[in-house]
Amino acid sequence: MVPHRHPFEIPAAFRSDSG
């Protein structure tokens, strides 16, 4: 996970699996 952009720029599909 590289915070190149904003910390909330991550797509939902990527964090959707985390929950």
C-alpha positions as CSV (number, residue, x, y, z in Angstrom):
1,M,0.0,0.0,0.0
2,V,1.7,3.2,-1.2
3,P,0.1,6.4,0.0
4,H,1.1,8.3,-3.1
5,R,-2.3,9.9,-3.3
6,H,-4.8,10.9,-0.6
7,P,-5.3,8.4,2.2
8,F,-8.9,8.2,1.2
9,E,-8.2,7.8,-2.6
10,I,-8.3,4.0,-2.2
11,P,-11.2,2.4,-4.2
12,A,-14.0,0.8,-2.2
13,A,-13.3,-2.6,-4.0
14,F,-9.8,-2.6,-2.4
15,R,-10.9,-1.9,1.1
16,S,-14.2,-3.8,0.8
17,D,-12.5,-7.1,1.3
18,S,-10.9,-5.7,4.5
19,G,-14.3,-5.6,6.2
